[in-house]
């Protein structure tokens, strides 16, 4: 087996050819790697075979033909079933699991790969399928750093911003979930604001242009908040929680007046009010992490 995993002679198998799996395989084929593909529905491989990929009739055949085995299927249970099916064919290979699931599932898949004698990385893709292969596409990887380093050239074909985040296979999943968690919070806040502006007859596009400096500054607060959380030090001389409550009350009043749903800002007001009642009025907004930690 070729020990130089940074060479384009590295053979790769892609198991699972849904929207994302097909994009992964296509990026590797286009980059000049020898790629074998397999999917439960064989005709999903037709376009990739036309581009130069080899078709396997069974997953164990695909795995046996490759040094690096990429799995992208629906859910951790399906990924583990594939590993059981491929069994002995995985010995000495590297498994790159790019399947969504929980952190515990990724660890379980990693353990199964190890039982079959394979190296393992879990990757969390942070982009949509059309961006696969882009130098700006982000993928978080966790598991053995040695496995990451040996296969880094292949991984950077899939996404230029391939980053190893931890030896624990579950951490890449948690990083991905954290990004999505923040994304949904920001998007929901924006959509509530857009509904409020729309109810007042104000174009949302005009708002985003005028408010751009304030909006783009919001993510710059994250490192400061992260430092406060990691140190568990929340006292602040400015922008304390007690100053948030009047603004939240104003937002609720305006929303009610204009017939806008108040569930989202009400939940935020409840969080702030509870912290004030607990004596945290002079602390920063980061103090509310304790409320989420309690569940």
C-alpha positions as CSV (number, residue, x, y, z in Angstrom):
1,X,0.0,0.0,0.0
2,X,1.3,3.5,-0.9
3,X,2.6,5.1,2.3
4,X,2.6,8.6,0.9
5,X,-0.9,9.7,1.5
6,X,-0.2,13.2,0.1
7,X,0.3,11.9,-3.4
8,X,-2.5,12.0,-6.0
9,X,-1.8,8.3,-6.5
10,X,-3.7,7.8,-3.2
11,X,-6.7,5.7,-4.0
12,X,-10.0,6.8,-2.6
13,X,-13.4,5.2,-2.2
14,X,-16.6,7.2,-1.7
15,X,-19.5,5.3,-0.1
16,X,-22.8,7.1,-0.4
17,X,-23.7,9.3,-3.4
18,X,-26.4,11.6,-2.3
19,X,-26.1,15.3,-3.0
20,X,-23.0,15.7,-0.7
21,X,-21.4,12.4,-1.4
22,X,-21.6,13.0,-5.2
23,X,-20.0,16.4,-4.7
24,X,-17.1,14.9,-2.6
25,X,-16.4,12.2,-5.2
26,X,-16.6,14.7,-8.1
27,X,-14.1,17.0,-6.4
28,X,-11.6,14.2,-6.0
29,X,-12.1,12.9,-9.5
30,X,-11.6,16.5,-10.9
31,X,-8.4,16.8,-8.8
32,X,-6.9,13.7,-10.4
33,X,-7.4,11.1,-7.7
34,X,-8.2,7.5,-8.5
35,X,-11.8,7.2,-7.1
36,X,-14.0,4.2,-6.7
37,X,-17.7,4.9,-5.9
38,X,-20.5,2.9,-4.5
39,X,-24.2,3.7,-3.7
40,X,-27.2,1.5,-2.8
41,X,-28.9,2.9,-5.9
42,X,-26.3,2.1,-8.6
43,X,-27.4,4.6,-11.2
44,X,-26.5,7.5,-8.9
45,X,-22.9,6.6,-9.8
46,X,-23.4,7.1,-13.6
47,X,-22.4,10.7,-13.8
48,X,-19.3,10.1,-11.7
49,X,-18.3,7.1,-13.8
50,X,-18.7,9.3,-16.9
51,X,-16.2,11.7,-15.3
52,X,-13.7,8.9,-14.7
53,X,-14.6,7.2,-11.4
54,X,-14.8,3.5,-11.1
55,X,-18.0,1.8,-10.0
56,X,-18.1,-0.8,-7.3
57,X,-21.0,-3.3,-7.1
58,X,-20.6,-3.7,-3.3
59,X,-19.2,-1.4,-0.5
60,X,-16.5,-4.0,0.5
61,X,-15.3,-3.9,-3.1
62,X,-15.0,-0.2,-3.0
63,X,-13.2,-0.2,0.3
64,X,-10.8,-3.0,-0.8
65,X,-9.8,-0.9,-3.8
66,X,-8.9,2.2,-1.8
67,X,-6.4,3.5,0.8
68,X,-8.9,6.2,2.0
69,X,-12.5,5.3,2.5
70,X,-14.9,8.3,2.7
71,X,-18.4,7.6,4.1
72,X,-21.3,10.0,3.6
73,X,-24.7,8.5,4.2
74,X,-27.8,9.3,6.2
75,X,-27.0,9.0,9.9
76,X,-24.5,7.3,12.1
77,X,-26.4,4.0,12.2
78,X,-26.1,3.7,8.4
79,X,-22.4,4.6,8.6
80,X,-21.8,1.9,11.2
81,X,-23.7,-0.7,9.1
82,X,-21.5,0.1,6.2
83,X,-18.4,-0.5,8.3
84,X,-19.8,-3.8,9.5
85,X,-20.6,-4.8,5.9
86,X,-17.1,-3.9,4.6
87,X,-15.5,-5.6,7.6
88,X,-12.1,-7.1,6.8
89,X,-11.7,-4.9,3.7
90,X,-11.1,-1.9,6.0
91,X,-7.9,-3.3,7.5
92,X,-5.0,-0.9,7.0
93,X,-7.3,1.7,5.4
94,X,-8.2,5.1,6.6
95,X,-11.9,5.8,7.2
96,X,-13.1,9.4,6.8
97,X,-16.6,9.6,8.2
98,X,-18.4,12.7,6.9
99,X,-21.9,11.5,8.1
100,X,-24.0,13.7,10.3
101,X,-25.0,12.5,13.8
102,X,-24.3,13.0,17.4
103,X,-20.8,13.2,19.0
104,X,-21.4,9.8,20.7
105,X,-22.3,8.3,17.3
106,X,-19.1,9.5,15.8
107,X,-17.1,8.0,18.7
108,X,-19.0,4.7,18.2
109,X,-18.2,4.7,14.5
110,X,-14.5,5.4,15.3
111,X,-14.4,2.5,17.7
112,X,-15.9,0.2,15.1
113,X,-13.3,1.4,12.5
114,X,-10.5,0.6,14.9
115,X,-11.9,-2.9,15.6
116,X,-11.6,-3.5,11.8
117,X,-8.0,-2.2,11.8
118,X,-8.6,1.2,10.2
119,X,-7.5,4.7,11.1
120,X,-10.4,7.1,11.6
121,X,-11.4,10.7,11.4
122,X,-14.8,12.2,11.7
123,X,-15.4,15.3,9.6
124,X,-18.1,17.9,10.0
125,X,-18.8,19.6,6.7
126,X,-19.7,23.3,7.1
127,X,-20.8,24.1,3.6
128,X,-23.4,23.2,1.0
129,X,-22.6,20.7,-1.7
130,X,-21.9,23.2,-4.5
131,X,-19.0,24.6,-2.4
132,X,-17.2,21.3,-1.9
133,X,-13.8,21.6,-3.4
134,X,-13.6,25.4,-2.8
135,X,-10.5,26.8,-1.0
136,X,-12.9,28.5,1.4
137,X,-15.0,25.5,2.3
138,X,-14.7,24.6,6.0
139,X,-14.5,21.1,7.3
140,X,-13.8,20.3,11.0
141,X,-11.9,17.0,11.6
142,X,-11.4,15.2,14.8
143,X,-9.7,11.9,15.6
144,X,-6.0,10.9,15.2
145,X,-3.9,13.9,14.2
146,X,-1.4,11.5,12.5
147,X,-4.3,10.2,10.3
148,X,-5.2,13.8,9.5
149,X,-1.6,14.8,8.7
150,X,-1.1,11.7,6.4
151,X,-4.2,12.5,4.5
152,X,-4.2,16.3,4.6
153,X,-3.8,16.7,0.8
154,X,-6.9,14.6,0.1
155,X,-8.9,16.4,2.8
156,X,-8.0,19.8,1.4
157,X,-9.4,18.8,-2.0
158,X,-12.7,18.5,-0.3
159,X,-12.5,21.8,1.5
160,X,-9.5,24.2,1.6
161,X,-10.1,25.1,5.2
162,X,-9.7,21.6,6.5
163,X,-8.9,21.9,10.2
164,X,-8.0,19.3,12.8
165,X,-9.7,20.3,16.1
166,X,-9.2,17.4,18.5
167,X,-8.1,13.8,19.0
168,X,-11.6,13.1,20.3
169,X,-13.7,12.1,17.2
170,X,-16.8,13.7,18.8
171,X,-15.4,17.3,18.9
172,X,-15.8,18.0,15.2
173,X,-19.5,17.2,15.6
174,X,-19.8,19.5,18.6
175,X,-18.1,22.3,16.7
176,X,-20.4,21.9,13.8
177,X,-23.5,21.9,16.1
178,X,-22.2,25.0,17.9
179,X,-21.9,26.9,14.6
180,X,-25.4,25.8,13.6
181,X,-26.8,26.7,17.0
182,X,-25.4,30.3,16.6
183,X,-26.6,30.5,13.0
184,X,-30.2,29.6,13.9
185,X,-30.3,32.1,16.7
186,X,-29.0,34.9,14.5
187,X,-31.3,34.0,11.6
188,X,-34.3,33.9,13.8
189,X,-33.5,37.2,15.4
190,X,-33.0,38.7,11.9
191,X,-36.3,37.3,10.7
192,X,-38.2,38.6,13.7
193,X,-36.6,42.0,13.1
194,X,-37.5,41.8,9.4
195,X,-41.1,41.1,10.3
196,X,-41.2,44.1,12.7
197,X,-39.7,46.4,10.0
198,X,-42.0,45.1,7.4
199,X,-45.1,45.6,9.6
200,X,-44.0,49.3,9.8
201,X,-43.7,49.5,6.0
202,X,-39.9,49.7,6.1
203,X,-37.8,47.9,3.4
204,X,-35.6,45.4,5.1
205,X,-32.9,45.9,2.4
206,X,-32.6,49.6,3.4
207,X,-32.2,48.6,7.0
208,X,-29.4,46.1,6.3
209,X,-27.4,48.7,4.3
210,X,-27.8,51.4,7.0
211,X,-27.2,49.1,10.0
212,X,-24.4,47.1,8.4
213,X,-21.7,48.4,10.8
214,X,-23.7,47.4,13.8
215,X,-24.7,44.0,12.3
216,X,-21.2,43.0,11.3
217,X,-19.9,44.0,14.7
218,X,-22.0,41.4,16.5
219,X,-19.7,38.4,15.8
220,X,-16.8,40.4,17.1
221,X,-18.3,40.1,20.6
222,X,-18.0,36.3,20.6
223,X,-14.3,36.1,21.7
224,X,-15.0,38.5,24.5
225,X,-18.0,36.5,25.7
226,X,-16.0,33.3,25.3
227,X,-13.3,34.6,27.6
228,X,-15.8,35.6,30.2
229,X,-17.4,32.1,30.1
230,X,-14.1,30.2,30.2
231,X,-12.9,32.3,33.2
232,X,-16.4,32.4,34.8
233,X,-15.9,36.1,35.4
234,X,-19.0,38.1,34.4
235,X,-18.9,41.4,36.2
236,X,-18.7,44.3,33.8
237,X,-18.7,48.1,34.2
238,X,-20.8,48.7,31.0
239,X,-23.5,46.9,29.0
240,X,-24.6,45.0,32.1
241,X,-27.8,42.8,32.1
242,X,-29.8,45.4,33.9
243,X,-29.6,47.7,30.8
244,X,-31.1,45.0,28.5
245,X,-34.5,44.8,30.2
246,X,-35.9,48.2,29.2
247,X,-34.9,47.6,25.6
248,X,-36.5,44.2,25.6
249,X,-39.7,45.7,27.1
250,X,-39.8,48.3,24.3
251,X,-39.3,45.5,21.7
252,X,-42.2,43.5,23.2
253,X,-44.5,46.6,23.2
254,X,-43.7,47.4,19.6
255,X,-44.1,43.8,18.5
256,X,-47.5,43.6,20.2
257,X,-48.7,46.9,18.7
258,X,-47.7,45.7,15.2
259,X,-49.1,42.2,15.6
260,X,-45.7,40.5,15.5
261,X,-45.2,37.2,17.2
262,X,-43.6,37.8,20.7
263,X,-42.4,34.3,21.6
264,X,-38.7,34.8,20.7
265,X,-38.2,38.2,22.5
266,X,-40.3,37.0,25.4
267,X,-38.0,34.0,25.9
268,X,-35.0,36.4,25.9
269,X,-36.7,38.8,28.4
270,X,-37.5,35.9,30.7
271,X,-33.8,34.9,30.7
272,X,-32.7,38.4,31.5
273,X,-35.4,38.9,34.2
274,X,-34.5,35.6,35.9
275,X,-30.8,36.7,36.0
276,X,-31.7,40.0,37.5
277,X,-33.8,38.4,40.2
278,X,-30.8,36.2,41.0
279,X,-28.7,39.3,41.7
280,X,-26.7,39.4,38.4
281,X,-27.8,42.8,37.2
282,X,-24.3,44.1,37.1
283,X,-22.9,41.1,35.1
284,X,-22.4,40.9,31.4
285,X,-24.8,39.0,29.0
286,X,-22.4,36.1,29.2
287,X,-23.8,35.3,32.6
288,X,-26.9,33.8,30.9
289,X,-24.8,30.8,29.9
290,X,-25.5,29.4,33.3
291,X,-29.2,29.3,32.5
292,X,-28.6,27.2,29.4
293,X,-26.2,25.0,31.3
294,X,-29.0,24.1,33.7
295,X,-31.1,22.9,30.8
